[in-house]
């Protein structure tokens, strides 16, 4: 085995990673106690620890010197991770957290992140020797920082970033790393922290060893969870964990939710379908809002809609953008980080996402469906919001027949995607209902006419006699799991004869290994598509099959309940960016649908 292959084989699987969040940024820590990903101060900032994407891009490992086994769990309903290491000489617990500000509670958590990675080792039994190695590499591994001693710790500084590592044990600087060797016996503990600050002003600042603490962070997460326990439907534990993941993927200052915490984790190992998901997509909006409404409380979805309205701005005749940065940034120009090998040598590693320039007609429906879901909560609409919703409905009426890149963001050519037409129908359908609240610009008559035209076109042109199903694009015989949205959004009932045939075709032809692939040639199973199948089966009254598919999909989660975008239908290995908001959104919505179906049948 050559060196490249050996390095790839030794890299932990995606499922090995736990997810930490301070509602500004995210870190990933593997089962062996290595933090291999931390982008700070925002989700989309350059990494300071990036071994996830290249062996030389930085990490912070803490683990026993001797051979060990490990098991882990989140501490209660929080995103604080506790890993227990067992060795021949004793046991220790490693607790990891991205700090939340002291005193933050409920909806206010994460508004003012201290940008501190907290690590604590506690002795449980016997005596254990441990090593810590912090090897920071800034700007996605491009910069090896200067290391210098400061009061209470070590300063790592390079370019725009300053990191300060402090510890209750001695730290040694050598070979571009900060190391510590120490012994922890039962009843003892060692505290370590890594604090971020901008590099300028240039005066070195000693670490703040007084605050924040792991206890502060636990209390903050527990207070948030205590306000989000109203869900009483099916699979409550899974829903509760997924709602925590969604909160962890929320950039709290704006309310935007990123699609995932990572960039360029591959859809197929060794492949090049590697994209940056650390942005907020309008496509996910209505389904995310529904899941937050079900699993959390109304304040979260309302904030998300406010972010959308301000980010979109005046629509005019310009392209309606499908995605934004977490503070509403529009320009997400994509480029390749040539110096990074990629996860298990799956290159390229991309930063930015060129899909921001694509035309995707489904966004009209996502935005208007979101407004419709929140219609009682939003109250009297501001003029700017009225104008936005009217402009989107008008755009759906005028452009629904145009080709686009589709919800899977095809980069080859535009097509007449069925799901895009259906979401234009959703935009018009919801706009008609909202028309009395949209001001003088609302034209319900024109919208009704266009809605009926879209419906007729889909019924006629998306149906394939050969496939006995509604297919992915007009005039095509190729199945696409996105057509499962038709019953989910109310375009057709699941009991409709052609829709039942479509559901059965997707289940039969695209189902594999407890997952649903997007199309026949797709190698990986898509979690959100599988949960859409669950919803369709539940709506069709197929409760047992719906439950079986739900359990099969959810069984792909790792031991912490985390899901990526996809999974290998044969091996079950998680694939794609991680943790994936869309997958957890799908889980919540499918669980709710199962609960509703059970109640109705009873």
VOSESE-190535 format. One record per residue: residue in three letters; z negated, x, y of N, C-alpha, C in turn. Coordinates in steps of 0.05 Angstrom, whole numbers, plus 5000, padded with zeros to 4 digits. Layout:
% residues N
ALAZXYZXYZXY;...
This chain:
% residues 602
UNK500050174976500050005000500050185025;UNK501950135044502050305067499850235087;UNK499550395108497250355126497450085140;UNK499850005149500149745162499349515144;UNK500349525119499649305100496749305094;UNK495549545091492649555085490949435108;UNK491749505133490249405156490549095157;UNK492948995151493348705152491748565130;UNK491548685106490148565084487148555090;UNK486148745104483248765110482348585133;UNK484248495149483448335172482348065163;UNK480147975174479047715165480947485169;UNK480847285152482447045155481546895180;UNK483246725190482546565214480046395209;UNK479746295185477346135179474846285179;UNK475046555179472646715180471146705206;UNK472546615227471446635254469846385262;UNK467546435275466046235289466846235318;UNK466346005331467245955358464845935377;UNK464846105398462846095419464146015445;UNK462745865462463845785487461645755508;UNK462345815533460645755556462045565575;UNK464045425564465545225580467145355603;UNK467545615601469345765619471145935602;UNK470046045581471446235564470546195535;UNK471846345517471146315489471046595475;UNK469346615455469246855438469346765409;UNK470446945392470546895364469147115349;UNK467347045331465747235316466047185286;UNK466547395270467147355242464547355225;UNK464947315199462647295181460947545180;UNK462247775186460848025184459448105210;UNK459547935230458147985255459748135275;UNK462448125273464148255293465448055312;UNK464948095338466247935358468948065363;UNK471147935355473848045356475547915377;UNK474347735393475947595414474047505436;UNK474447595460473047485483474847525508;UNK475747305519477247305544475447205565;UNK475047355587473047285607474147375634;UNK473747215655471946985658473046715651;UNK475746685645476846435637478146455610;UNK478646215598479946215572482546375572;UNK484046365594486646505595486546775608;UNK484146885612483947155623484647355602;UNK485447605610485947815591483447865574;UNK483747935549481547985532480148245539;UNK477548255535476048505536475248595508;UNK475248405489474948465460477348315447;UNK479148465435481648335425482548425398;UNK480648525381481448615354482848395338;UNK482448155345483847925332486847975331;UNK487948105352490848145354491748435351;UNK489848615349490548895344488049055338;UNK488149225319485749375310484549545333;UNK486249625352485249795374484649655400;UNK484549385399484249225423481449155430;UNK479449265415476649225423475149025405;UNK472549095401470848915385467948985391;UNK466148815381463248875382462048785355;UNK461448975338460348905311457448975309;UNK455948795296453148845289452848765260;UNK452048945242451848875214450049075200;UNK449049005177447349195161448949435152;UNK447549655149448749905139449349875109;UNK447549765094448049725065449749485060;UNK450649465035452249235027450648975032;UNK452048775040450748525047452448285040;UNK451148055037452547795037451647645062;UNK453147445069452447295093452946995090;UNK451446835104452046555107451246475136;UNK452546265146452146205174452245915179;UNK451345835203451445555212450945555242;UNK451845335254451045285282448145185282;UNK446745265303443945175306444044885316;UNK443544695299443544415307446244325319;UNK446144145338448544055352449144225376;UNK449744485371450344675392452644845383;UNK453545025401455445235394454145505395;UNK451645515386450145755382450245815352;UNK451146055345451746115317449546295305;UNK448646225281446546385268447646475241;UNK447846745237448846865212446547015199;UNK446046955173443947085158445247295140;UNK444347545143445347765125443147815104;UNK444047835079442247895057443048175046;UNK441048355044441548615033439548675011;UNK439848894996437848954976435049004987;UNK434849075012432249145023431048925041;UNK432548705047431348505063433548315075;UNK432648135092434447945105433947945136;UNK436147915150435947895179437847665188;UNK437247545211438947345223440047445249;UNK442747415252444047485277444847225291;UNK443847185316444446945331446247025354;UNK448546885357450546945378451046705395;UNK451346755421451946535440453346645464;UNK455146495476455946535503454046375521;UNK452746515539450446405553451346175571;UNK449745965572449845755592447645795612;UNK448045715636446245785658443545655653;UNK441345795659438645675656438345425672;UNK437145225659436644975672438944775672;UNK441244845662443544665661443044455640;UNK443644205646443243995627445543795628;UNK445943665605447843445603450643515613;UNK451743345630454543385639454843635657;UNK452643745667452743975685452944245670;UNK452744245644452844505630455544635634;UNK455444895638457845055641459145055668;UNK458044915688459244915714459245185727;UNK457145335722456845605734456045805712;UNK458045885698457546065675456546335685;UNK454546445671453646725678455446935665;UNK457246855648459147045634457647265620;UNK455947185601454347365586454547295556;UNK455047495540455047465511452347565500;UNK450847375488448147435479448047475449;UNK446547675439446347735411443447805405;UNK442447685384439647735376439447785346;UNK438147995337437648045309434647995304;UNK434047825284431247765277430747835248;UNK428547975242427848035215426647795201;UNK427747735177426647505162424947595138;UNK425747815125424147915103424948215099;UNK423048365088423548645082424248795108;UNK426048995104426849165126429749235123;UNK431349205145434249245144435149435165;UNK436749635157437949815176440649695185;UNK441149705212443549595223444949785241;UNK447549745244449149895264450449695283;UNK450549775308452049615328454149805340;UNK456549705342458749855355460249675374;UNK459949735400461449595421463749775430;UNK466149685426468549845434470149675453;UNK469449655478470949485497473649605503;UNK475749435503478449515511479549295529;UNK479849355554480349155575483349095577;UNK483948865589486748775594488348775568;UNK487448635548488748615522489048885509;UNK487049055512487049315498488549535513;UNK489649475536491149685551489249895563;UNK486849815569485049995584482550065569;UNK482150325565479650425554477850475578;UNK475550335581473950365605472350625605;UNK471450705629469550915631466750805624;UNK465350965608462650885600460651065614;UNK458550945626456551105640453850965637;UNK451751125637449051015636448250895662;UNK446950665661445650545685442850455676;UNK441250385695438550295689438650065669;UNK437450095646437249875627439649845608;UNK441750025611443949985593446250165599;UNK448750075591451150225594453150065609;UNK454450195629456550065644459250145634;UNK460949945628463749995620465549885642;UNK467050055654468649965677471450075676;UNK473349895681476149965681477749755695;UNK479549825714481149635728479449425741;UNK480049165738478548955752475948865738;UNK475248995716473048895699470749085698;UNK468248975700465849125695464148985674;UNK463549125653461849015632459249185631;UNK457049055628454449195625453149115599;UNK452749305582451349255556448449345559;UNK446649175552443849235552442549165526;UNK440349295519439149255493436249345493;UNK434749235475431949325471431749565453;UNK434049675443434149925428435950125443;UNK435750375436437250585449440250555444;UNK441750595465444650585464445850865468;UNK447850925452449151195454452151155461;UNK453051305480455951295488457351525476;UNK459451475460461051685448463651575439;UNK465751725441468451665431469451385441;UNK468851325466469751065477468350825467;UNK465950865455464450645444461550665452;UNK460150435451457250425455455950355428;UNK454350535418453250505391450250495391;UNK449150365370446250355366445750345336;UNK443750495327442850475300439850405300;UNK439050205286436350105288435449975262;UNK432849935259431649805236430149565246;UNK430549345232429149095238427549005213;UNK424948985217423248885195422448595200;UNK421348475180420548195182418748155206;UNK419447945222417847885246418648035271;UNK420448235268421448385292424048265301;UNK424848335326427448245336428548455356;UNK431148455358432548625377434448455393;UNK434348485419436048335438438248515448;UNK440648405449442948545461444548355477;UNK445848455498447548275515449748435527;UNK451948295532454248415546454948235569;UNK454748335593455148175617457748255631;UNK459248055640461748105655461248065685;UNK462648225700462748185729465448315739;UNK466448215761468848355773468148635780;UNK470148805779469649095783468949155812;UNK469848995831469349045859467648815871;UNK465648875889465149135902464249345882;UNK464549595890464349815871461449895864;UNK459549795878456749875872456049775844;UNK455149965828454249895801451849725802;UNK451749515785449449335785448049345759;UNK445449405758443949415733444049135719;UNK443849135694443848875679441548705687;UNK442048445688439948245693438648185666;UNK436448315660435248285634433348045633;UNK432947905655431147675655432447415646;UNK434947375652436247125647439247175645;UNK440647005632439846765616438946855588;UNK438046655572437146705545438446525525;UNK438146595500439046425479437646155480;UNK435046155487433545905488434745725510;UNK435545845533436745685554439345555544;UNK440845705529443445615519443045395498;UNK441245425480440645225461439744965475;UNK438044985494437044745508439344605523;UNK441144755534443344635549445244485529;UNK445944605507447644475488446244225476;UNK443744255470442244025458442143795478;UNK441843855504441743635523444443495525;UNK446643655523449243525523449643355498;UNK448843455475449143305451447543045451;UNK445143055463443442825464444742595479;UNK446542655498447842445514450442355501;UNK451042465477453642405464453242325435;UNK451342155430450642075403451141775398;UNK452741645415453141365412455041285390;UNK456741475381458641405360457241335334;UNK457941105323456641015298458640935277;UNK461041055278463140985260463141165235;UNK465441175222465641335197465541635203;UNK464541785184464342075185463042175211;UNK460642085217459342155243458842455246;UNK458142605224457642885227460143035235;UNK462442965223464943095230465743035258;UNK465342785266466042705294464242855314;UNK461742875308459843005326460643305330;UNK461243435308462043715310464643745325;UNK466543565320469143585334468843525364;UNK467043345371466543295400465343545413;UNK463643695399462543945410464744145413;UNK466644165394468844345397470544275422;UNK471044025426472643945450471144015475;UNK468543975476467044055499467144355503;UNK467044505481467244795482469944895492;UNK472044735488474744795498475244695526;UNK473244575538473444465565472744685586;UNK474544715605473944885628472444715648;UNK469844745648468044555660468444525691;UNK469144735706469544695734471644485741;UNK473744465725475844275731475944035712;UNK474844065688474943845668477343875649;UNK479144075654481444105636480644205609;UNK482144115589481544195561483844365551;UNK483344615542485444785532486144705504;UNK488644755496489544675470488144835448;UNK487545085454486145265435484945495450;UNK483245645437481845875449483446135447;UNK485746125433487146375427490046365435;UNK491346595434494246615436495346765412;UNK497646675403499346825384498246845356;UNK496446675348495746655319498146515306;UNK499246625285501846535275501746275260;UNK503946115263504345875247504945945218;UNK506346175214506946285188506246575188;UNK504746675169503846945169506247135168;UNK506347325187508547505189510947395205;UNK510747135214512847015229512647065258;UNK514546955274514547005303514046745319;UNK513146535306512446285320509546315330;UNK509246485349506546555359506546495389;UNK504846305398504946215425502146205437;UNK502046205464499546205479498745915483;UNK496445845472495445565474493045535492;UNK492545725510490145715526490645575553;UNK492145355550492845185574492344895567;UNK492744725586492244435582494844285582;UNK495344135560497843995556497443695563;UNK499443575577499343295582499843135556;UNK501343255537501943115512499343035498;UNK497343195500494943145486493142945501;UNK494042865525492142735543491042465532;UNK492842275526491942015519490242015493;UNK491142175473489642195448487042335452;UNK486942535470484442675476482542485490;UNK483542335509481842145524480741935505;UNK482341845486481341645467479141765450;UNK479542015441477542145424474942195440;UNK475142275465472742325481471342065486;UNK472841855491471641595495470041505470;UNK471141555447469841475422467441645415;UNK467841915419465742095408463842185429;UNK464542155454462742255475461842025493;UNK462342055519461741835537463941825558;UNK464041605574466341575592466641785613;UNK464641935620464942125642466942345636;UNK467042445610468842655604471742575607;UNK472642355595475442275599476142225628;UNK474342115644474842065672475442325687;UNK473842525681474242785694476942905686;UNK477642865661480242975652482542835666;UNK482342575671484442435685484542525715;UNK482242575727482142675754483542945756;UNK483043115736484443375736487443335734;UNK488343155718491143105715492443015741;UNK491142825755492242715779492542935801;UNK490543105803490643315824492643535816;UNK492843595789494643805780497543725784;UNK498143475778500943385778501943375807;UNK500343275826501143265853503443055857;UNK504843075879507042895885509342955867;UNK510242755852512342795832515042835844;UNK515942655862518542685874520742695854;UNK522742865859524942895840524743145823;UNK522443275824522043525809521443465780;UNK521643675764520843655736517943575733;UNK517443385716514643315710513643515689;UNK511943685697511043905680509343805657;UNK509643935634508143835610505443975607;UNK504944195621502544345617501844495643;UNK499244565645498244705669496044905660;UNK495445085679493145255676490645085680;UNK488345195674485845035674484944955702;UNK486045085722485444995750487944875762;UNK489844785746492144645755494544825762;UNK494445085754496645265759499145165746;UNK501445185760503945095749505645315736;UNK505545555747507245765737505845905714;UNK506845865690505645985666507746165652;UNK509146315668511246485659510446655634;UNK512046645614511446775588512447065588;UNK510847245577511747515571510447615546;UNK511547825535510647935509508948185514;UNK506748205500505048445501506048635478;UNK507848805485509148975465507249165451;UNK505049235464503249435453501449325432;UNK501349065428499648945408501148875382;UNK499948945359501348895333501348605325;UNK499448445336499248165328497348125304;UNK496447875301494647815279496047865252;UNK494848035236496148125211499048195214;UNK499548345236502148455243504248235247;UNK503347995256505147785263505747805293;UNK507947935299508747965327511047775332;UNK511547705358510447825382507847685390;UNK506347825407503947705420504847615448;UNK504647365453505547245478503247165497;UNK503647205522501847105543503446935562;UNK502446695569504046505582505646335562;UNK506946125571508345955553510745835567;UNK513145905558515545815573516045515570;UNK514545385553514845095550514144945577;UNK512745085595512144955621514644875636;UNK516944995629519444935643521144735628;UNK520244645605521744455589521544165599;UNK523644015595523543725599522643595573;UNK520443455575519343305552518643025562;UNK520242835554519942565565517442425556;UNK516142525535513742385525511442395545;UNK511442585564509142615582508742365599;UNK510942215605510541975621508641785606;UNK509141755580507441575565504641665562;UNK504241925559501542035556499841975580;UNK501042015604499541985629498941685633;UNK500841515630500441225635498641105613;UNK498841205589496941105568494141185575;UNK493741425585491141515593489941345616;UNK491641275635490741105657490040825646;UNK491640735627491140465616488540465600;UNK487940675585485440685570483040685589;UNK483340805612481140835631481240625653;UNK482840415650483340225672480740105682;UNK478840035665476439915675474640115688;UNK474640365679472940565690474040675716;UNK476640685719477840815743477440635768;UNK476940375764476540205787479040175804;UNK478640145830480940125848482240395851;UNK484840395846486240655846486840755874;UNK486541015877487241145902490241125906;UNK491241125932494141115936495641335922;UNK494541575922495941795909496241745879;UNK494141635866494341565838496341345833;UNK496341145850498240925848501141045849;UNK501641215869504241325872505041495847;UNK503141645837503741805813504541635789;UNK503041425784503641255761506141105764;UNK506741005788509240865794511641055790;UNK511341305800513541495798514041565768;UNK511941585752512341655724513641415709;UNK512841175715514040935703517040915711;UNK517540965736520340955745522041175731;UNK520841415728522241635715522841565686;UNK520941435673521341355645523641145643;UNK523740965662525740755662528540875667;UNK528741085683531341195690532241415672;UNK530441545657531241785642530741765612;UNK529841545602529041525574531341585555;UNK533841535564536141575547537141865546;UNK535842045562536742325563535542485540;UNK536842695531535742875511533443045523;UNK531743145506529643325516528743515494;UNK526743675500525843875481523943765460;UNK522943525464521243385444518443495444;UNK516743345429513843415429513343675414;UNK515143765397514744015382515944245398;UNK516944195422517744405441519944585430;UNK522044455420524344605409525444795430;UNK526045045422527045245440530045295435;UNK531345145417534145195412535945015430;UNK535544745427537144565443535744295445;UNK536544135465535343875469536643675450;UNK535043465443536043255425534942985435;UNK535842775422534842505428532542445409;UNK530242565415527942545398526742265398;UNK526142155375525041885372522341865386;UNK520642065381517942045393518042055423;UNK519942185435520242185464520941905474;UNK522741775460523541505468521141315466;UNK519741345444517441165439515341205461;UNK514841455469512841495490513841395517;UNK516441395522517541265546516940965545;UNK517240845521516540565518513640525524;UNK511940705515509040685521508640695551;UNK509940875565509640895594510340635607;UNK512540515600513340265612511540035604;UNK510740025579509039805569506339815584;UNK505140045587502540065600502840015630;UNK505140105642505540065671505739765677;UNK507039615659507239325664504539195665;UNK502739275647500039165647498439255672;UNK498939505681497539605704498739525731;UNK501139405730502639345755501039215777;UNK499339015772497738895794495939095809;UNK495439325797493639515809495139755820;UNK497839755819499339985827500639965854;UNK499939765870500939745897503739635899;UNK504939665924507439535929509739675914;UNK509439915906511640055892512139955863;UNK510239805852510539715824512839525822;UNK514439565801516739395796516639315767;UNK514839125760514339045733516838935720;UNK518538795736520938675725522938885714;UNK523339095730525139315722523939465698;UNK521339505699520039645677520239485651;UNK519939215653520139045629522939065617;UNK524939055634527739075625528139345610;UNK527239565623527639825610526039855585;UNK523639735584522039755560523439625537;UNK524639395541526039245520528439405511;UNK529839545529532139705522531339935504;UNK529040065511528140295495527440195467;UNK526039975465525239875439527639815422;UNK529539685433531939615418533439865409;UNK533640065426535040315420533640455397;UNK531040475397529540605376529940455349;UNK529740195350530040035325532740085313;UNK534740095330537540115320538240405313;UNK537640595331538740865328536941065314;UNK534341005312532541195298532341135268;UNK533240905260533140825231535340965216;UNK534641075193536541195175536541055148;UNK538840935141539040805115538741005092;UNK539841245097539641455076536741525071;UNK535241575092532441655089530541415084;UNK531541175090529840935089527340965106;UNK527841075130525641135148526641165176;UNK524841135196525441225223525241535223;UNK527241655234527341955232526742085259;UNK526842345259525842495282527642475307;UNK530242415303532042395326534142185321;UNK535242075341537341875338539641985323;UNK540641835304543041915289542442125267;UNK539942185262539242395243538142265217;UNK538442405195537242325170534742485163;UNK533942655181531742845176529042715184;UNK527242715165524542615170523042795189;UNK521242675204519542815223516942665225;UNK514742795221512142665220511342535247;UNK512642615269511942505295512442205296;UNK514142095278514641805278512241645269;UNK510241785258507741645251506341535276;UNK507141625299505941525324506741235330;UNK508841145318509740865325507540655321;UNK506240645299504040455296501540535313;UNK501040795315498640895329498740805358;UNK501040805371501240725400502040435403;UNK502340285381502940005383505839935386;UNK507640125381510540065383511439875361;UNK510439915337510939745314508439715298;UNK507939485286505639465268506139625242;UNK503939735231504239885206505239705183;UNK504839445186505739265166508739195167;UNK510039275188512939225191514339355166;UNK516339215155517539305131518739585133;UNK520239625155521439895159519340105164;UNK517240025178515140215184513640295159;UNK513140095142511840155116513540345100;UNK516140305100517940485086517840765098;UNK517640785124517441045138514941185130;UNK512741045131510141165124510141275095;UNK511341115077511541205049513341445046;UNK515541445061517341675060516041935070;UNK514641915092513242145103511042245083;UNK509542055072507442125053508742265028;UNK510942155019512142254994513642524999;UNK515142535021516942765025515642995041;UNK513842925058512643135075509743195068;UNK508543035050505843095042505743305020;UNK503943495024503643715004500943835007;UNK499443864985496944004985494843865003;UNK494943605006493043465023493643485053;UNK496143565059496943595087499743475090;UNK500443415115503043315122504543525139;UNK506943605130508543785145510143635166;UNK510943765187512443625209515243545200;UNK516543705184519243645174519643785147;UNK521743725132521943825104521944125102;UNK523144275121523244565119520844705130;UNK518944555141516544675152514844785129;UNK513945025132512345155111509445085112;UNK508445005135505544955138504944665143;UNK502644575134501744305139500444285166;UNK501144075181500144035208497743845207;UNK495443925217493043765215493343505231;UNK494443505255494643265271496443065257;UNK498643155245500442975231499042845207;UNK497342995194495842885171493942665181;UNK492642705203490842495214492442255224;UNK494842295234496542065241497141905216;UNK497642035194498141885169495641725161;UNK493341845165490841695159490741445176;UNK491341465201491241225219493241015210;UNK495641105203497740915194496940775169;UNK495840915150494940795125492640595130;UNK490840675147488640495154489740235167;UNK491540275185492740035199494339865179;UNK495339985158496939835138495139715117;UNK492539755119490639645099490339805074;UNK491440055074491240235051488740405054;UNK486340285052483940425059483240655040;UNK483640625014482940844996484741085000;UNK487341035003489241255008488641385035;UNK487941225055487241335081484841525079;UNK482741435065480341595061481041855046;UNK482741835025483442075010484742275027;UNK486642185044488042375061486242495082;UNK484342325093482442435112480742655100;UNK479742605077478042805064479643055057;UNK482043025048483743255041484243425066;UNK484943295088485443445113482843585123;UNK480743435123478243545134477043765117;UNK477643755091476743975073477944245080;UNK480044245097481144495105479544625128;UNK477644485139475944605159474244835146;UNK473545025162471845245151468945155148;UNK467245335140464445255135462945165160;UNK464145205184462945115209464144865219;UNK466044755204467344505212469644545232;UNK470644795234472744855253475544845241;UNK477444735256480144705247482044855265;UNK484144975253486245085269488444875271;UNK490844965280493044785284494244695257;UNK494444885238495844835213494244965190;UNK495244915166494145055143496345085122;UNK496045275105497945325083497545115061;UNK499544945055499144735035498444845007;UNK499145095002498645204975495945334973;UNK495345504992492845664991490645535007;UNK491245355025489245235042488445405066;UNK489645645069488945825091489645705118;UNK487745725137488245625163490245805178;UNK492045675193494145815208494245705236;UNK495445865254495845765281493345805299;UNK493745745324491545795344489045625337;UNK486745735347484245655335481945685355;UNK479945515354480145245342482045075359;UNK483344885346485444735358484444455366;UNK484644405392483644155403485043915390;UNK487743935387489243715377488343635349;UNK487643835332486743765305484043625306;UNK482243705323479643575325479943305339;UNK481843275357482443005368483342825346;UNK485242925329486242765307484042675288;UNK482242855282479942795264478342565276;UNK477542585301475942375314477342105314;UNK479842105322481341855323481741735295;UNK482241905275482641805248480041695237;UNK477841835242475241735233474541465245;UNK475041435271474541185284476340965272;UNK478841025267480640825256479740745228;UNK478740925212477740865186475340675188;UNK473640735207471340555211472140275220;UNK474040265238475040005247476339845224;UNK477939985208479239855186477239755165;UNK475139905160473139815141471639575151;UNK471039575177469739345189471439095188;UNK474039125194475838905194476138785166;UNK476438965146476838875118474338735107;UNK471938835117469438705108469138425119;
